[in-house]
């Protein structure tokens, strides 16, 4: 890659990290990981917090990497993990660049595709993102995995294996689709030297497997083993449906199945039309990862919901659908540039470009856009059928979707407008390459400020909550390290988990911590018991004696629930902290 390409990738990485979709901390799973890191450093911390004492990091080197960087630098985890997240995002966009280059695009247009992907998007169903906001393991792993695909497409097998192994060490489930396709690629007939070269890509995976096995054997503070070979009993399944229904494909909205079928149709149509321009390895990866994405849905349903395999809620194979959505975005954009630059079919190119934007912005739009885009590739006498099918689908309002109203209509207009602007920039590049490159880059860079539908100038980062920060500082400095807190009227809000991570104090129970029920059967029962005891019903002051008897040391309330006959030991405008005469009993 040339120096201008690296500068462009760095520009889009910075826009993606600081502007949109941005980055956050302690908003999601980092609430889980940070207390675990602190317990690894000091086993005496969080001894009375059942979520923290059940670390699920045995099969990833994410924790070892964070702890090593902490020991070497002495810096805060927020800074260290943020730096890793930015580096992973750069690897992600570099991988997208290499993939689209292998699809036949010029450096300029491949860089544009990387910029569009940097805007990210929601992967509806498995609760994923094309670009994760938080520095969680799957966020750090996806970049090396797509970089590995791009390197394999360039026939740099050892480098691809190293990138794929890095993703596997950070999050094996995210890297599994890459290695599944790579393993099959080893047996695809080719020149003998080429087939021998592919074997070099397996060496990093062997080293990664050995490293994971060694790391798992040294996992500290294991109080409950992860369920691997057991079965999901009815009580556990009921809790999973309550707290983590996104792992069950039968719980997904029916519109998602048609959405992913539309994506499969787009990828298949683009693969067939572009196959002469695709590098042979990329043809294989594009077909293999797209097919794995679609197959992951029935496989997940069979193994998890019918055979009740306890490993599946942890592995979550349906997350492989992310690969299908990612390649839908890229294939649609490449198809748009192919139609614009080689065939000068501007209307068809605009339709494909809009589909590419929609794959990240609002995938449900593909229900209408996919028929029009695929129809544009048909024989001239049949092209109108695709457009007619799109209009008919939109007019029928499938699943109650009204494509021309509210946020859906806004997103459709944005996708069509941005698609038209990209096609116009591609048209300019045919006669004036430099002007076209600048125009396309400007369109994509501007999208970071206009998506999701409004002018956005605020830099991303941790959402400010100074009152919670004050409470956390007080608790860390003035309360005993073994104290247990309960945010009794917080409901399903995220503040308790942020407090746990910032204050270094145990929680009796919180909603976010319930996500760990996917990993531990006994913890699921304990969490549900504690939730019903304390949080299932609205808080009332009459329940304070019962809460005290559970071993809770400090009760945190909002001012509207101030205790009529109690004096808080600390308070500010948003939170009151009460010291309870705890009996220190285990439930």
ABEGO torsion letter per residue (X at the ends): XBAAAAAAAAAAAAAAAAAOAEBBBGABAAAAAAAAAAAAABAABGAABAAAABBAAAABAAAAAAAAAAAAAGBBAAAAAAAAAAAAAAAAAAAAAAAAAAAGBBAAAAAAAAAAAAAEEBBBGAGBBABBABBBAAAAAAAAAAAAAAAAAAGBAAAAAAAAAAAAAABAAAAAAAAAAAAAAAABBBBAAAAAAAAAAAAAAAAAAAAAAAAAAABBGBABBBBAABBBBAAAAAAAAAABAAABAAABBAAAAAAAAAAAAAAAAAAAAAAAABBAAAAAAAAAAAAAAAAAAAAAAAAAAAAGBAAAAAAGAAAAAAAAAAAAAAAAAAAAAAAAAAAGBAAAAAAAAAAAAAAAABAAAAAAAAAAAAAAABBAAAAAAAAAAAAAAAAAGBGGBBAABEAAAAAAAAAAAAAAAAAAAAAAAAABAAAAAAAAAAAAAAAAAAOBGBBBABBBEBBBBAAAAAAAAAAAAABBAABBBBBAAAEABAAAAAAAAAAGBBBABBAAAAAAAAABAAAAAAAAAAAAAAAABBBBAAAAAAAAAAGBABBBBBAAABBAABBBABBBAABBBBBBBBAGBBX
